[in-house]
Amino acid sequence: MRYFQLFEQFINEGGWSTQKTQDTTITPAIIASVVKIFDKISTGFNKHIEQLELPSLDFLKPIGSGSWWEEDVKDYPDKTYGDVDYMIAYPTLDLSSKGERDNEIATVKLYNKELMSWLESEKIQGIDLEESRAISSDASLKLVAVVDLKNGNTGYVQVDMVVTHKQYQRWAVFRMTPIRNVKGFVLGNLYTAFGEMLDLSIQARGVRAKFEGEIMAPYSKRAGVEDRAISTNSETFMTDIVKFFWEQSGTGMPFNDTKISTWSGMDPKSPKFEDLCQGIILAGETLEQLGEFGTTIKYKNSRQLIDAVISRYEEKMMTAYNSSKFDKASTPAAIESVKKIRETVVKYIELAKQQLK
């Protein structure tokens, strides 16, 4: 059973950056201990940077598979997770002349360097500083938390500090919250597939598009483009996407009594696969209602767009199904874990086809 839990952590969460954490099974109670450590860090570090006349950091919450840890303490106390992802909202300082994204990157590096220096100078309890330093960089902090285990031993937990910025933080927490008891890639791949079919990005910085001058460019293009925000609202982002294309085309069709106006949005605390599918359908139907296909959008009609989304989603899910990580499964327990993940992949491919028909 112990090997099964550790193997499941490895294949689901991407493995470990340090061997020291490999013997700690992460349960809801362990995440609760990590949250207490981070609360103390938040209070102490923000007092420190206030003295430096810098804006505060917001230590938000565990995300990904740990999003539901408080409910799991009550309902599934024996549930296990991989490493802990903890979302931190950074300010955006004016540090670069190259634009907003470069300012964000430079701000993260400045704060991460200062945080690690502060942890070391203050000798903060609850963090293994040597291990943390070994697996971190100014661009990416991974702190190794030191926790007490039920058996009286000491455990070590890798905590990946996931970056967002204050202007995106509500959206980012929503976007990184999975369906409860379902792996994050299931819902994440559907956001991504829909975005890609419209040359948009629907990721942790919101719904975004790229432009060459005033002409929309493929989001994959890197050079000579400007990255612009379309939406960071979980309840209206589908409407915002439709309005964006409507404004781009300038068809003059009035934007009222649209089908997308009936979409209730997604619950940021408990996102549902069915709600996202409904939003995709209504967005497609509204784009067709407004005459957007064949102008700013390459597809001929709503059905063609939605079929493309299904196809791309299936492709992404099958990439997960055929992951090379699964080649490491050699015991009956590990093989069973792979089987369960693959069953989830097949289930949600079929559910997408049903919901998006």
C-alpha positions as CSV (number, residue, x, y, z in Angstrom):
1,M,0.0,0.0,0.0
2,R,2.8,2.4,0.9
3,Y,4.5,1.9,-2.5
4,F,1.2,2.4,-4.3
5,Q,0.7,5.8,-2.6
6,L,4.2,7.0,-3.4
7,F,4.0,5.8,-7.0
8,E,0.7,7.5,-7.5
9,Q,2.1,10.7,-6.2
10,F,5.0,10.4,-8.6
11,I,3.0,9.8,-11.8
12,N,0.2,12.2,-11.0
13,E,2.3,15.1,-9.7
14,G,5.4,15.0,-11.8
15,G,7.9,13.4,-9.4
16,W,10.1,14.8,-6.7
17,S,12.8,17.5,-6.9
18,T,14.5,16.2,-3.7
19,Q,14.9,12.7,-2.3
20,K,14.3,14.0,1.2
21,T,10.5,14.3,0.7
22,Q,10.0,10.8,-0.8
23,D,9.2,9.1,2.5
24,T,6.4,11.5,3.5
25,T,2.8,10.7,2.5
26,I,1.0,14.0,2.1
27,T,-2.5,13.9,3.6
28,P,-5.0,16.7,4.4
29,A,-3.6,17.0,7.9
30,I,-0.1,17.4,6.5
31,I,-1.3,20.2,4.2
32,A,-2.9,21.8,7.2
33,S,0.5,21.9,8.9
34,V,2.0,23.4,5.7
35,V,-0.6,26.2,5.7
36,K,0.2,27.1,9.3
37,I,3.9,27.4,8.4
38,F,3.1,29.6,5.4
39,D,0.8,31.8,7.5
40,K,3.8,32.5,9.8
41,I,6.0,33.2,6.8
42,S,3.5,35.5,5.3
43,T,3.2,37.6,8.5
44,G,6.9,37.8,9.1
45,F,8.1,38.4,5.5
46,N,5.4,41.0,4.8
47,K,6.6,43.0,7.9
48,H,10.1,42.7,6.6
49,I,9.3,44.0,3.1
50,E,7.2,46.8,4.6
51,Q,10.4,48.1,6.1
52,L,11.9,48.0,2.6
53,E,8.9,50.0,1.4
54,L,7.9,47.2,-1.0
55,P,4.3,46.0,-1.6
56,S,3.2,42.9,0.2
57,L,3.0,39.3,-1.1
58,D,-0.3,37.5,-0.8
59,F,0.1,33.9,0.3
60,L,-3.2,32.7,-1.1
61,K,-3.9,29.0,-0.7
62,P,-2.9,25.5,-1.8
63,I,-4.2,24.8,-5.4
64,G,-4.3,21.9,-7.8
65,S,-5.0,18.6,-6.1
66,G,-4.7,20.3,-2.7
67,S,-7.4,22.9,-3.4
68,W,-9.9,20.8,-1.4
69,W,-7.7,20.0,1.6
70,E,-10.1,21.6,4.1
71,E,-13.1,19.6,2.9
72,D,-10.8,16.5,2.7
73,V,-9.8,16.8,6.3
74,K,-13.4,16.1,7.2
75,D,-14.5,13.8,4.3
76,Y,-11.3,12.0,3.2
77,P,-8.7,12.3,6.0
78,D,-6.7,9.4,4.5
79,K,-6.5,10.9,1.0
80,T,-3.0,11.4,-0.4
81,Y,-1.5,14.1,-2.6
82,G,1.8,14.6,-4.4
83,D,3.8,17.7,-3.7
84,V,1.9,20.8,-2.5
85,D,1.3,23.7,-4.9
86,Y,0.9,27.0,-3.0
87,M,-0.3,30.0,-5.0
88,I,1.4,33.3,-4.2
89,A,0.2,36.7,-5.6
90,Y,3.1,39.0,-6.3
91,P,2.8,42.7,-7.1
92,T,4.1,44.0,-10.4
93,L,6.8,46.6,-10.0
94,D,8.0,48.9,-12.7
95,L,11.5,47.4,-13.2
96,S,11.8,47.0,-16.9
97,S,11.2,49.2,-20.0
98,K,10.2,46.2,-22.0
99,G,6.6,45.9,-20.9
100,E,4.3,44.3,-18.4
101,R,5.4,40.7,-18.7
102,D,9.1,41.6,-18.2
103,N,8.1,43.6,-15.2
104,E,6.2,40.6,-13.8
105,I,9.2,38.3,-14.3
106,A,11.7,40.8,-12.8
107,T,9.4,41.3,-9.8
108,V,9.2,37.6,-9.1
109,K,12.9,37.2,-9.2
110,L,13.4,40.2,-6.9
111,Y,10.9,38.9,-4.3
112,N,12.1,35.3,-4.4
113,K,15.7,36.4,-3.8
114,E,14.6,38.5,-0.9
115,L,12.4,35.8,0.6
116,M,15.1,33.2,0.5
117,S,17.5,35.6,2.0
118,W,15.0,36.5,4.8
119,L,14.3,32.8,5.5
120,E,18.0,32.1,5.9
121,S,18.8,35.2,8.0
122,E,15.8,34.7,10.3
123,K,16.4,30.9,10.5
124,I,12.6,30.3,10.1
125,Q,11.4,27.2,11.8
126,G,9.4,24.8,9.7
127,I,11.5,25.1,6.5
128,D,14.5,23.0,5.6
129,L,16.7,25.8,4.2
130,E,19.5,23.7,2.8
131,E,17.1,21.5,0.7
132,S,15.0,24.5,-0.3
133,R,18.0,26.4,-1.6
134,A,19.2,23.3,-3.5
135,I,16.0,22.9,-5.5
136,S,15.1,26.6,-6.0
137,S,16.1,29.5,-8.1
138,D,15.2,33.2,-8.2
139,A,12.7,32.4,-10.9
140,S,11.1,29.4,-9.1
141,L,10.9,28.8,-5.4
142,K,10.3,25.3,-4.0
143,L,10.3,25.3,-0.2
144,V,10.8,22.1,1.8
145,A,8.5,22.2,4.8
146,V,9.3,20.3,8.0
147,V,6.2,18.7,9.6
148,D,5.4,16.4,12.5
149,L,4.0,13.0,11.6
150,K,1.5,11.0,13.5
151,N,4.1,8.4,14.4
152,G,6.3,11.0,16.1
153,N,8.8,11.2,13.2
154,T,9.7,14.3,11.2
155,G,8.4,14.6,7.6
156,Y,9.5,16.7,4.7
157,V,7.1,18.2,2.1
158,Q,8.0,19.9,-1.1
159,V,5.9,23.1,-1.6
160,D,6.1,24.6,-5.0
161,M,5.3,28.3,-4.9
162,V,3.1,28.9,-7.9
163,V,3.3,32.5,-9.2
164,T,0.4,34.7,-10.0
165,H,0.1,38.5,-9.8
166,K,-2.4,40.6,-7.9
167,Q,-4.3,41.7,-11.0
168,Y,-5.0,38.0,-11.9
169,Q,-5.2,36.4,-8.5
170,R,-8.9,35.6,-8.3
171,W,-8.9,34.2,-11.8
172,A,-5.7,32.3,-11.3
173,V,-7.0,30.5,-8.2
174,F,-10.2,29.6,-10.1
175,R,-8.3,28.4,-13.2
176,M,-6.1,26.2,-11.1
177,T,-8.9,24.7,-9.1
178,P,-9.8,21.2,-10.4
179,I,-13.1,19.3,-10.2
180,R,-13.1,17.7,-6.7
181,N,-11.5,14.3,-6.7
182,V,-10.6,14.6,-10.4
183,K,-7.1,15.3,-11.7
184,G,-6.5,18.9,-12.8
185,F,-5.6,18.0,-16.4
186,V,-9.1,16.9,-17.1
187,L,-10.7,20.3,-16.8
188,G,-7.5,22.2,-17.7
189,N,-7.2,20.4,-21.1
190,L,-10.7,21.6,-22.0
191,Y,-10.0,25.2,-21.3
192,T,-6.8,24.9,-23.3
193,A,-8.4,23.1,-26.2
194,F,-11.2,25.7,-26.6
195,G,-8.7,28.5,-26.4
196,E,-6.4,27.0,-29.0
197,M,-9.2,26.6,-31.5
198,L,-9.8,30.3,-31.3
199,D,-6.1,31.3,-31.2
200,L,-6.5,32.4,-27.6
201,S,-4.8,31.5,-24.3
202,I,-7.1,30.5,-21.4
203,Q,-4.5,30.0,-18.6
204,A,-3.5,31.4,-15.2
205,R,-3.1,35.0,-16.5
206,G,-6.7,35.0,-17.9
207,V,-8.1,34.9,-21.4
208,R,-5.6,36.5,-23.6
209,A,-4.9,37.3,-27.3
210,K,-1.9,38.4,-29.3
211,F,-1.8,41.2,-31.8
212,E,0.5,42.5,-34.6
213,G,-0.5,46.1,-34.6
214,E,-4.3,45.9,-34.6
215,I,-4.4,42.5,-36.3
216,M,-5.0,39.4,-34.2
217,A,-2.1,36.9,-34.4
218,P,-1.9,33.3,-33.5
219,Y,-1.3,33.0,-29.7
220,S,1.7,30.7,-30.4
221,K,3.5,33.6,-32.2
222,R,6.3,35.1,-30.0
223,A,8.1,37.8,-31.9
224,G,6.7,41.2,-32.8
225,V,3.4,40.7,-31.0
226,E,1.5,42.4,-28.1
227,D,-0.2,40.2,-25.5
228,R,-3.6,41.7,-24.5
229,A,-6.0,40.6,-21.7
230,I,-9.6,39.8,-22.7
231,S,-11.1,38.5,-19.4
232,T,-10.2,37.5,-15.9
233,N,-13.8,36.8,-14.7
234,S,-14.9,33.2,-14.1
235,E,-18.6,34.2,-14.5
236,T,-18.3,36.2,-17.7
237,F,-15.2,35.0,-19.6
238,M,-17.3,33.2,-22.2
239,T,-19.3,36.3,-22.9
240,D,-16.1,38.4,-22.9
241,I,-14.6,36.0,-25.5
242,V,-17.7,36.4,-27.8
243,K,-17.7,40.2,-27.3
244,F,-14.0,40.3,-28.2
245,F,-14.6,38.6,-31.6
246,W,-17.7,40.7,-32.2
247,E,-15.7,43.9,-31.6
248,Q,-12.9,42.7,-33.8
249,S,-15.1,42.0,-36.8
250,G,-17.1,45.2,-36.6
251,T,-20.1,43.7,-38.4
252,G,-22.5,46.1,-36.8
253,M,-24.8,43.3,-35.6
254,P,-26.3,44.4,-32.3
255,F,-25.0,42.5,-29.2
256,N,-28.3,41.8,-27.5
257,D,-30.6,38.8,-26.8
258,T,-27.6,36.5,-27.4
259,K,-27.5,32.9,-26.4
260,I,-24.4,33.3,-24.3
261,S,-26.4,35.7,-22.0
262,T,-28.1,32.6,-20.6
263,W,-24.8,31.1,-19.4
264,S,-24.5,31.3,-15.6
265,G,-20.7,31.2,-15.6
266,M,-18.6,28.8,-13.5
267,D,-18.4,28.6,-9.7
268,P,-14.9,29.7,-8.9
269,K,-14.8,27.6,-5.8
270,S,-16.3,24.4,-7.4
271,P,-15.9,24.4,-11.2
272,K,-17.9,21.8,-13.1
273,F,-17.0,20.1,-16.4
274,E,-20.7,20.4,-17.5
275,D,-20.7,24.2,-16.9
276,L,-17.6,24.6,-19.1
277,C,-19.1,22.5,-21.9
278,Q,-22.3,24.5,-21.8
279,G,-20.3,27.7,-22.0
280,I,-18.4,26.4,-25.1
281,I,-21.7,25.4,-26.8
282,L,-23.4,28.8,-26.1
283,A,-20.3,30.7,-27.1
284,G,-20.1,28.9,-30.4
285,E,-23.9,29.4,-31.1
286,T,-23.6,33.1,-30.2
287,L,-20.7,33.6,-32.5
288,E,-22.8,32.0,-35.3
289,Q,-25.8,34.1,-34.3
290,L,-23.6,37.3,-34.7
291,G,-22.2,36.2,-38.0
292,E,-18.6,35.9,-36.8
293,F,-17.7,32.7,-38.6
294,G,-15.7,33.2,-41.8
295,T,-14.6,36.7,-40.7
296,T,-12.3,36.8,-37.6
297,I,-12.8,33.0,-37.0
298,K,-11.6,30.4,-39.5
299,Y,-14.5,27.9,-39.0
300,K,-17.6,27.9,-41.0
301,N,-20.1,27.5,-38.2
302,S,-20.5,26.6,-34.5
303,R,-20.6,22.8,-35.1
304,Q,-17.3,22.9,-36.9
305,L,-15.7,24.9,-34.1
306,I,-17.0,22.6,-31.4
307,D,-16.0,19.4,-33.3
308,A,-12.5,20.9,-33.5
309,V,-12.5,21.5,-29.7
310,I,-13.5,17.9,-29.1
311,S,-10.8,16.6,-31.4
312,R,-8.1,18.8,-29.7
313,Y,-9.3,17.8,-26.2
314,E,-9.2,14.1,-27.1
315,E,-5.7,14.6,-28.5
316,K,-4.5,16.2,-25.3
317,M,-6.1,13.6,-23.1
318,M,-4.6,10.8,-25.1
319,T,-1.2,12.4,-24.5
320,A,-1.8,12.0,-20.8
321,Y,-3.1,8.4,-21.4
322,N,0.2,7.5,-23.2
323,S,2.5,9.3,-20.8
324,S,6.0,7.8,-20.7
325,K,5.8,8.1,-16.9
326,F,3.6,5.1,-16.9
327,D,6.5,3.0,-18.1
328,K,7.8,3.1,-14.6
329,A,4.9,1.1,-13.3
330,S,6.2,-2.4,-12.5
331,T,4.3,-3.7,-9.5
332,P,0.6,-4.7,-9.4
333,A,-0.3,-1.7,-7.3
334,A,1.5,0.7,-9.6
335,I,-0.1,-0.9,-12.7
336,E,-3.5,-0.5,-11.0
337,S,-2.8,3.2,-10.4
338,V,-2.0,3.7,-14.1
339,K,-5.2,1.8,-15.0
340,K,-7.3,4.2,-12.9
341,I,-5.8,7.3,-14.5
342,R,-6.4,5.9,-18.0
343,E,-10.0,5.1,-17.1
344,T,-10.4,8.7,-16.1
345,V,-9.0,9.8,-19.4
346,V,-11.4,7.6,-21.4
347,K,-14.4,8.6,-19.2
348,Y,-13.9,12.4,-19.8
349,I,-13.2,12.1,-23.5
350,E,-16.6,10.3,-23.8
351,L,-18.2,12.9,-21.5
352,A,-16.9,15.7,-23.6
353,K,-18.4,14.1,-26.7
354,Q,-21.7,13.7,-25.0
355,Q,-21.8,17.2,-23.5
356,L,-20.6,19.0,-26.6
357,K,-22.8,17.1,-29.1
